[in-house]
Amino acid sequence: MIEIICGEKGKGKTKELLDKVNKTVATASGNVVYLDKSQKHMYELNNRVRLINVMDYPISNCDEFLGFVCGIVSQDHDLEEMYLDSFLTIASIDADADILRAIEKLDVISEKYKVRFVLSVSRNKEHLPECAKAKVIVSL
């Protein structure tokens, strides 16, 4: 399952994502991972959440990012949820075609390995591809 929190930059998507991850980790039976573009939110996250700064790794395109996500999933059989803050930035996505392809791949990973993905996307809902619009849970 993929859920999307969308809205323009500066509208409060990260706060929504942090609130959601901190509520979820209290009841999660498995592991929770938070991918971000910096360590900035380290102290706002529950200590049971594993924070990974994607910018520490040499990822330069969407395919490399998806391989990175697969690596995380393959190493943690207890992984229950992944939160992806600044999704377009950390996944090196510029074009709608890349958003579409990334969401399709994340859907496959989610179904096969039973991992829920929650994405923060810096775009208004109406500027997302159709497949992404149906996954929006919060539009700011």
C-alpha positions in Angstrom: 0.0 0.0 0.0 1.2 3.5 -0.9 -0.1 6.6 0.7 0.8 10.2 -0.4 0.8 13.4 1.5 1.0 16.2 -1.1 1.1 19.9 -1.4 3.4 22.8 -2.4 6.7 23.4 -0.6 6.3 24.9 2.9 2.7 23.7 3.4 3.4 21.4 6.3 3.9 18.0 4.7 6.9 17.0 6.8 5.0 17.8 10.0 2.1 15.6 8.9 4.6 12.8 8.0 6.4 13.1 11.3 3.1 13.0 13.3 2.0 10.0 11.3 5.2 8.0 11.8 5.4 8.8 15.5 1.8 7.7 16.0 2.3 4.5 14.0 5.5 3.4 15.7 3.7 3.2 19.0 1.5 0.4 17.7 3.7 -1.1 15.0 4.7 -4.7 15.5 7.5 -4.5 12.9 10.3 -2.0 12.1 9.7 1.5 10.7 12.2 3.4 8.5 12.2 7.1 7.6 14.1 8.2 4.5 15.0 11.9 4.3 17.4 14.3 2.6 19.1 15.2 5.9 19.4 14.4 9.6 17.4 17.5 10.5 14.4 15.7 11.9 16.4 13.2 14.0 15.2 14.6 17.3 11.5 14.8 16.2 11.3 11.1 15.5 10.6 8.4 18.0 13.9 6.5 18.8 12.3 3.3 17.4 12.3 4.8 13.9 15.4 4.2 11.8 16.3 7.5 10.1 18.3 7.2 6.9 19.8 10.2 5.2 19.6 9.3 1.5 22.0 12.0 0.5 24.8 10.1 2.3 24.6 7.6 -0.5 25.6 8.0 -4.2 22.1 7.9 -5.7 21.7 9.9 -8.9 18.5 8.7 -10.5 15.2 7.0 -9.8 16.4 3.5 -10.7 19.3 3.7 -8.2 16.9 5.0 -5.6 14.5 2.1 -6.1 17.4 -0.3 -5.9 18.4 1.4 -2.6 14.8 0.8 -1.3 14.9 -2.8 -2.4 18.2 -3.2 -0.5 16.6 -1.8 2.7 13.6 -4.2 2.3 15.9 -7.2 1.6 17.9 -6.6 4.8 15.0 -6.3 7.2 12.4 -9.0 7.1 10.5 -7.3 10.0 10.1 -4.1 8.0 6.5 -2.9 8.3 6.5 0.7 7.0 8.7 3.2 5.2 8.2 6.9 5.3 9.8 8.9 2.4 10.1 12.6 3.1 10.8 14.9 0.2 10.1 12.0 -2.2 10.8 13.8 -5.5 14.2 15.0 -4.2 15.5 11.8 -2.5 14.3 9.7 -5.5 15.9 12.1 -8.1 12.6 12.5 -9.9 11.9 15.3 -12.3 9.4 14.1 -14.8 5.8 12.7 -14.4 6.9 9.5 -16.2 9.5 8.9 -13.4 6.8 9.5 -10.7 4.5 7.0 -12.5 7.3 4.4 -12.8 8.5 4.8 -9.2 4.9 4.5 -7.8 4.3 1.4 -9.9 7.6 -0.2 -8.7 6.9 0.7 -5.0 3.4 -0.8 -5.4 5.0 -4.1 -6.6 7.5 -4.0 -3.6 4.7 -3.2 -1.2 2.5 -6.0 -2.3 5.3 -8.6 -2.5 7.0 -7.8 0.8 4.0 -6.4 2.8 5.6 -3.0 3.4 3.5 0.2 3.6 5.0 3.3 2.0 4.0 6.8 3.0 5.4 9.5 0.6 5.6 13.3 1.0 5.4 14.8 -2.4 5.9 18.6 -3.1 3.2 19.0 -5.7 -0.5 19.9 -5.6 -2.8 16.9 -6.1 -4.0 18.2 -9.5 -0.4 18.1 -10.8 0.1 14.5 -9.9 -0.3 11.6 -12.4 -3.7 9.9 -12.2 -2.3 6.7 -10.5 -0.9 8.9 -7.7 -4.1 11.0 -7.2 -5.9 7.9 -5.9 -3.2 7.3 -3.3 -3.4 10.8 -1.7 -4.5 10.8 1.9 -3.6 14.4 2.8 -3.6 17.3 0.3 -2.2 20.6 1.7 
